[in-house]
Amino acid sequence: MIKRFHVLYVGQIALDNVGLAGTPANARRYPSERLAEALWTARDIARVMEECGFYALWTAEHHFQREGYECLPNLVQLGLWLATQTKRLKFGCAFNVLPMWHPIRLAEDYAMADIVTDGRIIMGVGRGYHTREVETFGGPLIDAERNRAWFEEALQLLLDCFNKESFHFEGKFFDCPPPVAYRGYTLSEITVVPRPKHRPVEIFMPVASGRTIEMMAKYGLKPMVTLNGEKILDDVMHAYQAACRKLGREKALGEDMVWGAGLCLAESREKAMRMIEPAHDERYKWFAPFGFVRYADEDGRPWGTPGAPARVPSLADGVAQKAWFCGPPEEVIAGIRSIEAKYPGLEDFMIHWAEGMGPEEFSHQLRWFAKDVMPAFGAICSRPRLGIPNERTKTNG
């Protein structure tokens, strides 16, 4: 039963001329002052979410994106600052890209944030998908097998940092500490200072493949799945449950997972789809070339695989596959419940902020969702400032 409501904000600025016929993604260029807007947008949305009773705001780590789509390079640092601007809301890392970090540095940063915020930062890790980012930082990505091996070893080291009072880690990529002379003895172990207050550390990861699911179950990571077609979502739910069962950990379907979908509320489905379609299409102008079209055809084949569609998806495709919910609150509630009913362990639903929707409109959507959708799932909204459906409330902080 869904109990908690989240938002995913990948860090886009207020993009201009959006949609399939708008500015080509690779042609977008913004000055630093515009790109920094993502920080203030994150603050404003966090304040709206806190006001409305949401559980967690998730953001995405990315680098060098002068195009304006994903402009937040350090999620732990961002969450630490946002925690000073709010009192209750949690801040999730979706995701810290391990091949761009030294795991010990990430462990130290997270531990400090966990302690001073009293557990309001949620750890997440990923393998990365932008060659421009990962390869520039010296991590592997083009070599997929090396990326996978590097990630798993870095994850093991990260977990040692969190869970062991002292340790020596030696692998293919990391030797921590090296056997160097230190104050009259040869160094053989280290202690990470400080370690997180809240242990074991809850760690989330995006689902990319069956092999990823097996690894997540092995290390106790929790999946996040967003904008997946209904068939692919179902495959992931069952695969994670089966992988955990193999390791002796029985879970209800959907347990320890966050499921996310796109959203647009309006007086009718047709109006909602007209409103959100340019933003939906802008998203896929940027993301489709990375393979982020997680829909399946009628035979269950994921898009982009042999025999399945390879085109950029339309909003109609997303609505048909229940990756997007558009319409009045009662229709959105019914859509979310149709997924909830299949997975008795599912407790977390996340709204994916479509990259072409402006901050003012999205703030309005959150308030409306909190007022008319969340209570249907037992959530109590804390006084959202919403009058009538076409009201627009600015969030200038």
DRENPA-434343 format. One line per 10 residues: number of its first residue (from 0); their letters; for each residue x, z, y of N, C-alpha, C. Coordinates in steps of 0.1 Angstrom, whole numbers. Atoms other than C-alpha are relative to their C-alpha. Layout:
BEGIN
NUM = a = X,Z,Y,X,Z,Y,X,Z,Y ~ ...
END
This chain:
BEGIN
0 = mikrfhvlyv = 8,0,-12,0,0,0,9,0,12 ~ -9,1,-12,15,-10,33,-3,12,10 ~ 0,-12,-9,23,20,55,8,-1,13 ~ -9,1,-11,50,9,79,1,-14,5 ~ 0,13,-7,52,-20,104,13,-2,7 ~ -13,3,-6,84,-36,115,-1,-13,8 ~ -1,12,-7,95,-64,138,14,-5,-2 ~ -13,7,1,124,-89,133,2,-8,13 ~ -4,7,-12,140,-101,166,14,-4,-2 ~ -14,5,3,170,-123,159,8,-1,12
10 = gqialdnvgl = -8,0,-12,181,-123,195,-1,-12,9 ~ 2,12,-8,167,-154,211,-3,4,15 ~ 4,-2,-14,165,-157,249,-14,-8,2 ~ 12,8,-3,134,-172,266,4,-14,1 ~ -4,14,1,139,-208,255,-9,-8,8 ~ 8,9,-8,127,-236,277,-2,-13,-8 ~ 3,13,6,111,-269,266,1,0,-15 ~ 0,-2,14,104,-258,231,-9,-10,-8 ~ 8,8,8,89,-277,202,8,-12,-5 ~ -7,11,7,97,-308,181,5,-10,10
20 = agtpanarry = -3,10,-10,97,-330,212,9,6,11 ~ -7,-7,-11,116,-305,233,15,-2,-1 ~ -14,2,0,153,-301,239,6,1,-14 ~ -7,-1,13,174,-308,208,8,13,-1 ~ -6,-13,2,188,-276,193,15,0,4 ~ -15,0,-3,225,-287,196,3,-4,14 ~ -2,4,-14,220,-299,232,-3,12,9 ~ 3,-12,-8,210,-264,244,13,7,5 ~ -11,-7,-6,235,-247,267,-5,10,11 ~ 4,-10,-9,230,-215,286,12,8,5
30 = pserlaealw = -11,-8,-5,253,-195,309,0,14,-5 ~ -1,-14,6,265,-160,299,-11,9,6 ~ 10,-8,-6,240,-144,323,-13,-1,-7 ~ 12,2,7,211,-160,305,1,5,-15 ~ -2,-4,14,225,-153,270,-1,16,-1 ~ 1,-14,0,228,-116,280,-14,6,1 ~ 14,-4,-1,190,-115,285,-5,6,-13 ~ 4,-5,13,187,-108,248,1,15,-1 ~ -2,-15,0,199,-72,254,-12,7,6 ~ 11,-6,-7,172,-64,279,-13,-3,-7
40 = tardiarvme = 12,3,8,146,-82,258,-2,10,-12 ~ 0,-9,11,155,-60,228,-5,14,5 ~ 4,-13,-5,151,-29,250,-15,0,3 ~ 14,0,-4,117,-40,264,-9,0,-12 ~ 9,1,12,103,-49,229,1,14,-7 ~ -1,-13,7,116,-16,215,-9,10,7 ~ 9,-9,-7,97,3,242,-15,-3,-3 ~ 14,4,4,65,-16,234,-3,5,-14 ~ 2,-4,14,70,-9,197,-2,15,-1 ~ 1,-15,0,75,28,203,-14,4,5
50 = ecgfyalwta = 13,-3,-5,44,29,224,-11,-2,-9 ~ 11,5,8,24,12,198,0,5,-15 ~ -1,-6,13,35,31,167,6,-8,-11 ~ -7,8,10,57,6,149,11,9,-5 ~ -10,-8,7,84,19,125,14,-4,4 ~ -14,4,-2,115,-2,130,1,-14,6 ~ -4,12,-6,130,-30,151,13,-5,-7 ~ -12,6,6,154,-53,132,6,-11,8 ~ -6,11,-7,179,-75,148,11,-6,-8 ~ -9,8,8,204,-101,136,14,-1,6
60 = ehhfqregye = -13,2,-6,242,-103,140,4,-15,0 ~ -5,13,-1,255,-136,152,10,-2,12 ~ -11,1,-9,283,-150,173,0,-15,5 ~ -3,13,-6,291,-180,197,-12,-8,2 ~ 12,8,-1,255,-191,200,-4,-3,14 ~ 3,4,-13,255,-207,234,-13,-8,1 ~ 13,7,0,223,-225,223,-11,10,3 ~ 10,-10,-4,204,-192,229,-9,5,-11 ~ 9,-4,11,188,-186,195,3,14,-6 ~ -3,-13,7,207,-156,181,12,6,8
70 = clpnlvqlgl = -10,-3,-10,227,-138,208,4,15,0 ~ -3,-14,1,233,-102,195,12,1,-10 ~ -12,0,9,269,-98,181,3,13,-7 ~ -3,-13,6,269,-60,172,-12,8,-1 ~ 13,-7,2,239,-44,157,0,15,0 ~ -1,-14,0,251,-9,152,1,5,15 ~ -2,-3,-14,262,-8,188,-13,-2,8 ~ 13,3,-6,229,-23,199,-10,11,-3 ~ 9,-10,4,209,2,179,3,13,6 ~ -4,-13,-6,229,31,192,-5,1,15
80 = wlatqtkrlk = 5,0,-14,220,21,228,-15,0,0 ~ 15,0,0,183,13,220,-5,14,-4 ~ 5,-14,3,180,48,205,0,9,12 ~ 0,-8,-12,189,62,239,-12,-4,9 ~ 11,5,-9,160,42,254,-14,3,-6 ~ 12,-3,8,134,54,228,2,14,-6 ~ -1,-13,6,126,86,210,-2,1,-15 ~ 4,0,14,113,77,175,3,-12,-8 ~ -1,13,6,117,40,167,14,-1,-7 ~ -13,2,8,143,31,140,5,-14,3
90 = fgcafnvlpm = -6,12,-3,167,2,144,8,-5,-12 ~ -6,5,12,176,-20,115,10,-11,2 ~ -10,11,-1,206,-43,110,-3,-11,-10 ~ 4,11,9,194,-76,96,8,-13,4 ~ -8,-9,8,222,-81,89,14,0,5 ~ -14,0,-3,258,-70,94,7,-9,-10 ~ -5,10,9,277,-100,80,14,5,-5 ~ -12,-6,5,304,-84,58,12,-9,1 ~ -12,8,-1,328,-114,57,6,-1,14 ~ -5,0,-14,332,-109,95,4,14,4
100 = whpirlaedy = -4,-14,-3,340,-72,93,11,5,-10 ~ -7,-8,10,366,-49,78,-10,11,-4 ~ 10,-9,4,343,-27,57,2,14,5 ~ -2,-14,-5,360,6,68,-4,1,14 ~ 4,0,-14,355,-3,104,-15,1,2 ~ 15,0,0,318,-10,98,-5,14,-5 ~ 4,-14,5,315,23,78,1,10,10 ~ -3,-10,-10,330,43,106,-11,-1,11 ~ 10,2,-11,307,27,133,-14,5,-4 ~ 13,-4,4,276,32,112,-1,15,-1
110 = amadivtdgr = 0,-14,2,285,68,103,-2,7,14 ~ 2,-6,-13,288,77,140,-14,-2,5 ~ 14,3,-5,255,60,149,-10,8,-8 ~ 9,-8,9,238,77,119,-1,15,5 ~ 0,-14,-3,249,111,130,-6,3,14 ~ 5,-3,-13,242,109,167,-14,-4,3 ~ 14,4,-1,208,92,163,-9,8,-10 ~ 7,-7,10,199,115,134,-8,-9,-10 ~ 5,9,10,193,86,110,-9,-11,5 ~ 9,11,-5,175,61,132,6,-14,-1
120 = iimgvgrgyh = -6,14,2,199,32,124,-1,-2,-15 ~ 1,4,14,192,14,91,10,-11,-3 ~ -11,9,4,221,-3,74,-5,-13,-7 ~ 3,12,7,218,-39,63,13,-9,-1 ~ -12,9,1,245,-64,50,-5,-14,-5 ~ 3,14,5,246,-101,44,13,-8,-2 ~ -12,8,3,270,-128,33,3,-10,11 ~ -2,10,-11,265,-151,64,-4,-14,-5 ~ 3,14,3,255,-187,67,4,-10,11 ~ -6,9,-11,271,-201,99,15,-1,-2
130 = trevetfggp = -15,3,1,305,-217,92,7,3,13 ~ -7,-2,-13,312,-215,129,3,14,2 ~ -2,-14,-2,309,-178,128,10,6,-10 ~ -7,-6,11,323,-167,94,15,-5,-1 ~ -14,6,1,353,-191,92,8,3,12 ~ -8,-4,-12,363,-183,128,5,14,-1 ~ -4,-14,1,365,-146,120,10,1,-12 ~ -9,-1,11,387,-155,90,-6,3,-13 ~ 7,-2,13,361,-149,63,-3,-13,-7 ~ 3,12,7,352,-173,36,-15,-3,0
140 = lidaernraw = 14,4,2,319,-193,36,-1,-13,-6 ~ 1,13,5,326,-229,29,2,0,-15 ~ -2,-3,14,340,-217,-5,-10,10,-4 ~ 11,-9,2,308,-202,-17,3,11,-11 ~ -4,-10,10,323,-185,-48,9,11,6 ~ -8,-10,-6,350,-169,-27,-8,9,10 ~ 9,-8,-8,324,-158,-2,-7,11,-8 ~ 7,-9,9,304,-142,-30,9,11,-5 ~ -10,-10,6,335,-124,-45,4,9,12 ~ -5,-8,-12,347,-113,-10,-11,10,4
150 = feealqllld = 12,-9,-4,312,-99,-2,-1,12,-9 ~ 2,-10,10,309,-80,-34,11,11,1 ~ -11,-10,-1,343,-64,-31,-1,8,13 ~ 2,-7,-13,337,-55,6,-11,10,-1 ~ 11,-10,2,304,-39,-4,5,12,-8 ~ -6,-11,7,322,-18,-30,8,9,8 ~ -8,-8,-9,346,-6,-4,-8,7,10 ~ 10,-6,-9,318,1,20,-7,12,-6 ~ 7,-11,7,300,22,-6,10,12,-3 ~ -10,-10,2,333,41,-13,1,8,13
160 = cfnkesfhfe = -1,-7,-13,335,49,24,-11,10,2 ~ 12,-8,-2,300,63,24,0,12,-10 ~ 3,-10,11,300,82,-9,11,8,-5 ~ -11,-7,6,335,94,-17,7,8,11 ~ -7,-8,-10,352,123,1,14,-6,3 ~ -13,7,-2,386,105,-4,1,-10,-11 ~ 0,11,10,395,74,-23,13,-9,2 ~ -9,12,-1,420,46,-30,-7,-12,-6 ~ 7,12,5,405,12,-33,10,-12,-1 ~ -9,11,2,425,-17,-47,-8,-12,-7
170 = gkffdcpppv = 7,11,6,409,-51,-53,8,-13,3 ~ -6,13,-3,416,-88,-48,3,-2,15 ~ -1,3,-14,411,-88,-11,4,12,9 ~ -2,-13,-8,415,-51,0,9,9,-8 ~ -8,-11,6,441,-25,-7,0,12,10 ~ 2,-10,-10,431,7,11,1,14,-6 ~ -11,3,-10,453,26,18,11,-7,-7 ~ -12,5,6,485,6,12,9,12,-3 ~ -10,-11,4,513,28,-4,11,1,10 ~ -10,0,-10,531,34,29,4,15,2
180 = ayrgytlsei = -5,-13,-3,552,64,40,-8,6,11 ~ 8,-6,-11,532,89,61,4,15,0 ~ -3,-14,-2,545,123,73,7,6,-12 ~ -8,-5,10,570,127,45,-5,-2,-14 ~ 5,3,13,548,115,16,-5,-14,-1 ~ 5,14,1,536,82,2,-15,1,-1 ~ 14,0,-1,500,76,11,-6,-6,-13 ~ 7,5,12,477,73,-19,-15,0,1 ~ 15,0,-2,442,80,-6,-3,3,15 ~ 5,-2,-14,422,82,26,-14,6,0
190 = tvvprpkhrp = 13,-5,-2,391,99,39,-6,-6,13 ~ 7,6,-11,367,81,62,-6,11,9 ~ 5,-11,-9,359,103,92,-7,-6,12 ~ 8,-8,9,331,109,97,-7,-9,-10 ~ 9,7,8,308,99,69,-14,2,4 ~ 14,-1,-5,271,94,74,-6,13,-3 ~ 7,-12,3,249,124,76,-10,-2,-11 ~ 11,3,9,221,108,56,5,-8,-11 ~ -5,7,12,233,99,21,-9,3,-12 ~ -6,13,0,229,80,0,-5,-9,11
200 = veifmpvasg = 4,9,-11,228,53,27,-9,-11,-5 ~ 9,11,3,198,30,25,5,-13,5 ~ -6,12,-4,211,-5,26,-9,-12,-4 ~ 8,11,2,190,-37,29,8,-13,0 ~ -7,13,1,200,-73,22,-10,-11,-1 ~ 9,11,2,183,-107,24,2,-6,-13 ~ 0,6,13,174,-125,-8,4,-15,2 ~ -4,14,-1,192,-158,-12,-1,-8,-14 ~ 0,6,13,193,-165,-50,-2,10,-10 ~ 1,-9,11,188,-150,-84,12,8,-2
210 = rtiemmakyg = -13,-8,2,225,-140,-86,0,11,11 ~ 0,-11,-10,220,-121,-53,-9,11,-4 ~ 9,-11,4,191,-102,-67,6,9,-11 ~ -7,-8,10,211,-91,-97,10,9,6 ~ -10,-8,-7,239,-79,-74,-7,11,8 ~ 7,-11,-8,214,-60,-52,-5,11,-9 ~ 5,-11,10,199,-42,-82,12,8,-5 ~ -12,-7,5,234,-33,-94,5,10,9 ~ -5,-10,-10,244,-16,-62,-11,8,7 ~ 11,-8,-6,210,-2,-53,-4,-5,14
220 = lkpmvtlnge = 4,5,-13,204,-25,-23,-15,-3,0 ~ 14,3,-1,169,-32,-10,-3,-13,6 ~ 2,13,-5,156,-67,-5,-9,-1,13 ~ 8,4,-10,142,-81,27,-4,-15,-1 ~ 5,14,2,121,-113,24,-9,-3,11 ~ 8,4,-12,107,-131,54,-2,-15,1 ~ 4,14,-1,88,-164,60,2,-7,-13 ~ 0,6,13,88,-171,23,-14,-5,-4 ~ 12,4,5,61,-192,8,-5,9,-11 ~ 6,-9,9,37,-173,-15,6,0,-14
230 = kilddvmhay = -6,1,13,52,-187,-47,14,6,-1 ~ -14,-5,0,88,-180,-38,0,16,2 ~ 1,-14,-1,78,-145,-26,-3,7,-13 ~ 3,-6,12,62,-138,-59,11,0,-10 ~ -12,1,9,93,-150,-78,10,11,3 ~ -10,-10,-4,115,-127,-58,-5,14,-4 ~ 5,-13,4,92,-97,-63,2,3,-14 ~ -1,-2,14,92,-101,-100,15,0,-5 ~ -14,0,3,129,-109,-102,7,13,3 ~ -6,-12,-3,139,-78,-84,-5,12,-9
240 = qaacrklgre = 5,-10,9,117,-56,-105,6,-1,-13 ~ -6,2,13,131,-71,-137,15,4,1 ~ -14,-4,-2,167,-67,-124,2,15,0 ~ -1,-15,0,161,-30,-117,-3,5,-14 ~ 4,-5,14,144,-26,-151,12,-1,-10 ~ -12,1,9,175,-39,-169,10,11,2 ~ -9,-10,-3,195,-12,-152,-6,14,-2 ~ 6,-13,3,171,15,-163,-8,6,12 ~ 7,-5,-12,154,19,-129,-14,-7,1 ~ 14,6,-1,116,12,-131,-5,1,14
250 = kalgedmvwg = 6,0,-13,100,1,-99,-13,-7,0 ~ 12,8,-1,65,-10,-90,3,-12,8 ~ -2,12,-7,62,-45,-78,-1,2,15 ~ 0,-2,-14,72,-46,-41,7,13,5 ~ -6,-13,-4,88,-11,-41,14,-2,5 ~ -13,1,-6,118,-7,-19,3,-14,6 ~ -1,13,-6,112,-41,-3,-7,-1,14 ~ 7,3,-12,104,-53,32,-4,-15,0 ~ 6,14,0,81,-84,34,-4,-3,14 ~ 3,5,-13,79,-104,66,-7,-13,1
260 = aglclaesre = 7,13,-2,57,-132,79,-1,-3,15 ~ 2,4,-14,51,-151,112,-15,4,3 ~ 13,-5,-5,21,-141,133,-4,-6,13 ~ 5,3,-13,-1,-153,161,-15,4,0 ~ 14,-4,-2,-34,-136,171,-7,-8,11 ~ 8,7,-10,-61,-155,189,-15,1,-5 ~ 14,-1,4,-99,-158,189,-4,-8,-12 ~ 3,9,11,-98,-185,163,14,-4,-6 ~ -12,5,6,-73,-199,138,6,-12,7 ~ -5,12,-7,-72,-232,156,7,3,13
270 = kamrmiepah = -6,-4,-13,-64,-216,189,14,6,-3 ~ -12,-7,3,-37,-194,173,11,-10,-4 ~ -9,10,5,-21,-224,156,5,-9,12 ~ -4,8,-12,-21,-244,189,10,8,8 ~ -9,-9,-8,-4,-214,206,14,1,-6 ~ -13,-3,6,23,-208,181,8,-12,-5 ~ -7,11,6,31,-243,169,13,-4,7 ~ -13,4,-6,57,-252,195,11,10,-3 ~ -10,-10,3,75,-219,188,4,-1,-15 ~ -3,2,14,73,-224,150,9,-12,-1
280 = derykwfapf = -8,12,1,87,-259,154,14,1,6 ~ -13,-3,-5,115,-247,176,8,8,-9 ~ -8,-8,10,125,-222,150,6,-9,-11 ~ -5,8,11,128,-249,123,9,-11,5 ~ -10,9,-5,147,-273,146,14,6,-1 ~ -12,-6,1,174,-247,145,4,4,-14 ~ -3,-6,12,171,-231,111,-1,-10,-12 ~ 1,9,12,161,-260,87,13,-6,-4 ~ -13,5,5,196,-275,87,8,10,-8 ~ -8,-10,7,209,-242,73,-7,2,-14
290 = gfvryadedg = 7,-2,13,184,-245,43,-10,10,0 ~ 10,-11,-1,160,-219,56,-14,-5,1 ~ 14,3,2,128,-235,44,-4,5,-13 ~ 2,-7,13,116,-211,18,-14,-2,-4 ~ 13,4,6,85,-229,6,2,-6,-13 ~ -1,6,13,77,-242,-28,-12,-11,-1 ~ 11,10,2,56,-273,-39,-9,5,-11 ~ 10,-5,10,27,-271,-63,5,2,-13 ~ -6,-3,13,50,-271,-92,10,11,0 ~ -9,-12,-1,70,-241,-79,14,-4,3
300 = rpwgtpgapa = -14,4,-3,101,-261,-69,2,3,15 ~ -3,-2,-14,116,-248,-37,3,-12,8 ~ -3,12,-9,118,-273,-8,15,-2,1 ~ -15,4,-1,151,-291,-7,6,-2,-13 ~ -5,3,14,155,-291,-45,-5,-13,-5 ~ 4,13,5,152,-323,-65,-15,-1,-3 ~ 14,2,2,116,-336,-64,-9,7,10 ~ 8,-8,-10,104,-311,-38,2,-6,14 ~ -1,6,-14,98,-319,-1,13,5,6 ~ -12,-3,-7,129,-320,21,-2,-1,15
310 = rvpsladgva = 2,1,-15,113,-324,55,-1,13,7 ~ 2,-12,-8,111,-299,83,-15,4,-2 ~ 13,-4,3,80,-278,76,-9,0,13 ~ 9,-2,-11,49,-278,98,-6,14,-1 ~ 7,-13,0,29,-248,108,-11,0,-10 ~ 11,1,10,1,-260,86,6,4,-14 ~ -6,-3,13,25,-258,56,2,15,-1 ~ -3,-14,0,35,-222,66,-13,8,-2 ~ 12,-7,1,-1,-211,70,-6,-1,-14 ~ 5,3,13,-11,-227,37,7,9,-11
320 = qkawfcgppe = -8,-8,10,17,-208,19,1,14,4 ~ 0,-14,-5,10,-175,37,13,5,4 ~ -12,-4,-7,43,-174,54,-3,3,14 ~ 5,-2,-14,24,-174,87,-14,3,0 ~ 13,-4,-1,-8,-157,96,-5,-3,15 ~ 5,4,-13,-28,-172,125,-15,2,1 ~ 14,-1,-1,-62,-163,138,-4,14,6 ~ 5,-13,-4,-84,-133,148,4,11,-9 ~ -5,-12,8,-75,-98,136,-6,1,-14 ~ 6,-2,13,-100,-98,108,6,-10,-10
330 = eviagirsie = -6,10,9,-84,-130,93,14,4,-3 ~ -14,-4,3,-49,-117,97,0,12,-10 ~ 1,-11,9,-59,-84,80,-3,-5,-14 ~ 3,5,13,-74,-103,51,12,-7,-6 ~ -11,7,5,-43,-125,48,11,10,-5 ~ -10,-10,4,-19,-95,47,-5,8,-12 ~ 5,-7,11,-42,-77,23,1,-8,-13 ~ 0,9,12,-42,-107,-1,14,0,-6 ~ -14,-2,5,-4,-102,-4,2,14,-5 ~ -1,-15,4,-6,-64,-5,-6,2,-13
340 = akypgledfm = 7,-3,13,-30,-65,-34,8,-4,-12 ~ -8,4,11,-5,-82,-56,11,9,-4 ~ -13,-8,1,23,-57,-51,-3,15,3 ~ 4,-13,-3,13,-21,-55,11,9,6 ~ -11,-8,-6,47,-8,-45,4,-3,14 ~ -4,5,-13,49,-27,-12,-6,9,11 ~ 3,-9,-11,49,-4,18,4,-4,14 ~ -6,4,-13,66,-23,46,-3,-15,3 ~ 2,14,-5,54,-54,65,7,-2,13 ~ -8,3,-12,75,-71,92,-6,-12,6
350 = ihwaegmgpe = 4,11,-8,64,-94,120,13,-8,4 ~ -12,8,-5,90,-122,125,-4,-7,13 ~ 2,6,-14,91,-131,162,5,-14,0 ~ -4,15,0,90,-169,163,8,-3,12 ~ -11,1,-10,120,-180,183,-4,-7,13 ~ 4,6,-12,101,-201,208,-11,7,8 ~ 10,-8,-8,75,-175,219,7,9,10 ~ -6,-8,-11,83,-158,252,-2,14,-2 ~ 1,-14,1,88,-121,255,-13,6,5 ~ 12,-5,-5,57,-115,276,-12,-2,-10
360 = efshqlrwfa = 11,3,9,34,-132,251,2,8,-13 ~ -3,-7,13,51,-115,221,-4,15,2 ~ 4,-13,-3,46,-81,238,-15,2,-1 ~ 15,0,1,9,-89,241,-4,0,-14 ~ 3,1,14,8,-99,205,2,13,-8 ~ -3,-13,6,24,-66,194,-11,10,3 ~ 10,-10,-4,-1,-45,214,-14,-3,-7 ~ 13,4,7,-31,-65,200,1,3,-15 ~ -2,-3,14,-17,-62,165,-1,15,-3 ~ 1,-14,2,-13,-25,169,-14,6,2
370 = kdvmpafgai = 14,-5,-3,-48,-20,183,-10,-4,-11 ~ 11,5,8,-68,-42,159,4,-3,-15 ~ -4,3,14,-47,-48,127,6,13,-7 ~ -7,-12,7,-25,-17,120,-10,11,-4 ~ 9,-11,4,-54,8,119,-7,-4,-14 ~ 6,3,12,-69,-12,90,9,4,-12 ~ -9,-4,10,-39,-1,70,4,15,1 ~ -2,-14,-1,-41,35,80,10,4,11 ~ -10,-3,-11,-16,32,109,-8,4,12 ~ 6,-5,-12,-25,51,140,8,-5,12
380 = csrprlgipn = -7,5,-12,-16,32,172,0,10,11 ~ -1,-10,-11,-4,54,201,-2,-7,13 ~ 5,4,-13,-24,41,230,7,-13,5 ~ -5,12,-6,-14,4,234,-8,-4,12 ~ 7,4,-12,-22,-9,268,-5,-14,-1 ~ 6,13,2,-45,-37,259,-14,0,4 ~ 14,0,-4,-77,-46,275,-8,-10,-8 ~ 7,10,7,-91,-79,263,10,-10,-5 ~ -10,8,7,-75,-105,241,8,-10,8 ~ -8,9,-8,-63,-128,269,8,7,10
390 = ertktng = -8,-7,-10,-46,-101,289,14,-2,-3 ~ -14,1,2,-9,-104,294,7,11,7 ~ -6,-12,-6,11,-72,300,15,-2,1 ~ -14,1,-2,46,-75,315,7,12,-5 ~ -8,-12,4,74,-53,301,13,0,7 ~ -12,1,-8,99,-51,328,8,13,-1 ~ -7,-12,2,109,-16,318,1,9,12
END
